[in-house]
């Protein structure tokens, strides 16, 4: 991600000293993956903001944009039960 696209994701931070270098929101100990899992589990934006009062709506928006960008960058095989992978 470069230039203007990176500026639009200024709330997503990576610091080796915070959460083992996982992407977090504004350097807090709330990882992008935690918020994505909450959304995948059916939580609404309002429920997430209530559960994490230190977050702002734009944090969730940028989290989703970051996840979308990551998923478009590289195809990663998903292991199947038989030991094969999707995409192989």
SEVOFI-587235 format. One record per residue (C-alpha): residue in one letter; x, y, z negated. Coordinates in Angstrom, 2 decimals. Each point is the difference from the previous one (the first is absolute). Last residue first. Example, Ala and Ser with C-alpha at 12.3 -4.5 7.8 and 13.67 -1.06 7.14 Angstrom:
// SEVOFI-587235
<pt pavex="s" xx="13.67" yy="-1.06" zz="-7.14"/>
<pt pavex="a" xx="-1.37" yy="-3.44" zz="-0.66"/>
//
This chain:
// SEVOFI-587235
<pt pavex="x" xx="-4.21" yy="-26.18" zz="5.30"/>
<pt pavex="x" xx="-2.44" yy="2.88" zz="-0.49"/>
<pt pavex="x" xx="-1.73" yy="-1.45" zz="-3.04"/>
<pt pavex="x" xx="2.52" yy="-2.14" zz="-1.81"/>
<pt pavex="x" xx="0.35" yy="-3.75" zz="-0.39"/>
<pt pavex="x" xx="0.52" yy="-1.74" zz="-3.33"/>
<pt pavex="x" xx="-3.35" yy="-1.81" zz="0.13"/>
<pt pavex="x" xx="-1.50" yy="2.53" zz="-2.42"/>
<pt pavex="x" xx="0.70" yy="2.94" zz="2.32"/>
<pt pavex="x" xx="2.74" yy="2.58" zz="-0.50"/>
<pt pavex="x" xx="-0.71" yy="3.50" zz="1.37"/>
<pt pavex="x" xx="2.62" yy="1.09" zz="2.54"/>
<pt pavex="x" xx="1.06" yy="3.65" zz="-0.18"/>
<pt pavex="x" xx="-0.74" yy="2.28" zz="2.92"/>
<pt pavex="x" xx="1.97" yy="3.20" zz="-0.25"/>
<pt pavex="x" xx="-0.79" yy="3.70" zz="0.03"/>
<pt pavex="x" xx="-3.79" yy="0.14" zz="0.20"/>
<pt pavex="x" xx="-0.58" yy="-1.42" zz="-3.46"/>
<pt pavex="x" xx="2.39" yy="2.48" zz="-1.54"/>
<pt pavex="x" xx="-1.73" yy="2.99" zz="1.61"/>
<pt pavex="x" xx="-3.41" yy="-1.18" zz="-1.19"/>
<pt pavex="x" xx="1.36" yy="-0.49" zz="-3.52"/>
<pt pavex="x" xx="1.44" yy="3.52" zz="0.04"/>
<pt pavex="x" xx="-3.27" yy="1.46" zz="1.23"/>
<pt pavex="x" xx="-1.89" yy="-1.87" zz="-2.72"/>
<pt pavex="x" xx="2.34" yy="1.27" zz="-2.71"/>
<pt pavex="x" xx="-0.21" yy="3.50" zz="1.49"/>
<pt pavex="x" xx="-3.78" yy="0.03" zz="-0.39"/>
<pt pavex="x" xx="0.24" yy="-1.43" zz="-3.52"/>
<pt pavex="x" xx="2.45" yy="2.68" zz="-1.10"/>
<pt pavex="x" xx="-2.15" yy="2.65" zz="1.72"/>
<pt pavex="x" xx="-2.87" yy="-0.89" zz="-2.35"/>
<pt pavex="x" xx="2.12" yy="0.78" zz="-3.03"/>
<pt pavex="x" xx="1.58" yy="-2.41" zz="-2.43"/>
<pt pavex="x" xx="0.72" yy="0.71" zz="-3.69"/>
<pt pavex="x" xx="-3.50" yy="-1.20" zz="-0.88"/>
<pt pavex="x" xx="0.87" yy="-3.58" zz="1.01"/>
<pt pavex="x" xx="-3.11" yy="-2.07" zz="-0.78"/>
<pt pavex="x" xx="-2.31" yy="2.93" zz="0.81"/>
<pt pavex="x" xx="1.87" yy="0.78" zz="3.20"/>
<pt pavex="x" xx="-0.16" yy="-3.68" zz="0.95"/>
<pt pavex="x" xx="-3.74" yy="-0.13" zz="-0.65"/>
<pt pavex="x" xx="-0.57" yy="3.12" zz="2.10"/>
<pt pavex="x" xx="2.01" yy="-1.40" zz="2.90"/>
<pt pavex="x" xx="-2.13" yy="-3.11" zz="-0.14"/>
<pt pavex="x" xx="1.22" yy="-3.32" zz="-1.33"/>
<pt pavex="x" xx="-0.72" yy="-3.00" zz="2.20"/>
<pt pavex="x" xx="2.93" yy="-2.28" zz="-0.69"/>
<pt pavex="x" xx="1.74" yy="1.21" zz="3.14"/>
<pt pavex="x" xx="-0.21" yy="3.54" zz="-1.40"/>
<pt pavex="x" xx="1.56" yy="-1.09" zz="-3.30"/>
<pt pavex="x" xx="2.65" yy="-1.99" zz="1.88"/>
<pt pavex="x" xx="0.89" yy="3.07" zz="2.06"/>
<pt pavex="x" xx="0.29" yy="2.05" zz="-3.20"/>
<pt pavex="x" xx="2.32" yy="-2.52" zz="-1.64"/>
<pt pavex="x" xx="2.04" yy="-0.35" zz="3.20"/>
<pt pavex="x" xx="0.67" yy="3.74" zz="0.18"/>
<pt pavex="x" xx="1.55" yy="-0.23" zz="-3.42"/>
<pt pavex="x" xx="-1.05" yy="1.94" zz="-3.07"/>
<pt pavex="x" xx="3.03" yy="0.64" zz="-2.16"/>
<pt pavex="x" xx="0.00" yy="3.62" zz="0.98"/>
<pt pavex="x" xx="2.48" yy="1.30" zz="2.56"/>
<pt pavex="x" xx="-2.71" yy="1.84" zz="1.92"/>
<pt pavex="x" xx="-1.76" yy="-3.26" zz="0.87"/>
<pt pavex="x" xx="2.31" yy="-2.96" zz="0.10"/>
<pt pavex="x" xx="1.84" yy="-1.98" zz="2.66"/>
<pt pavex="x" xx="1.90" yy="-2.86" zz="-1.67"/>
<pt pavex="x" xx="3.52" yy="0.83" zz="-1.09"/>
<pt pavex="x" xx="0.03" yy="-2.26" zz="-3.05"/>
<pt pavex="x" xx="-3.06" yy="1.77" zz="-1.45"/>
<pt pavex="x" xx="1.91" yy="3.28" zz="-0.39"/>
<pt pavex="x" xx="3.82" yy="0.17" zz="-0.11"/>
<pt pavex="x" xx="0.41" yy="-1.06" zz="3.64"/>
<pt pavex="x" xx="-2.17" yy="2.99" zz="0.97"/>
<pt pavex="x" xx="-2.47" yy="-0.15" zz="2.86"/>
<pt pavex="x" xx="-2.66" yy="2.70" zz="0.27"/>
<pt pavex="x" xx="-3.38" yy="0.31" zz="1.67"/>
<pt pavex="x" xx="-1.48" yy="3.43" zz="-0.71"/>
<pt pavex="x" xx="1.77" yy="1.66" zz="2.96"/>
<pt pavex="x" xx="-1.81" yy="-2.22" zz="2.47"/>
<pt pavex="x" xx="-1.04" yy="2.73" zz="2.43"/>
<pt pavex="x" xx="3.57" yy="1.27" zz="-0.05"/>
<pt pavex="x" xx="1.18" yy="-3.42" zz="1.19"/>
<pt pavex="x" xx="-2.27" yy="0.14" zz="3.05"/>
<pt pavex="x" xx="1.28" yy="3.47" zz="0.86"/>
<pt pavex="x" xx="3.60" yy="-1.14" zz="0.16"/>
<pt pavex="x" xx="0.55" yy="-3.75" zz="0.07"/>
<pt pavex="x" xx="-1.47" yy="-3.32" zz="-0.98"/>
//
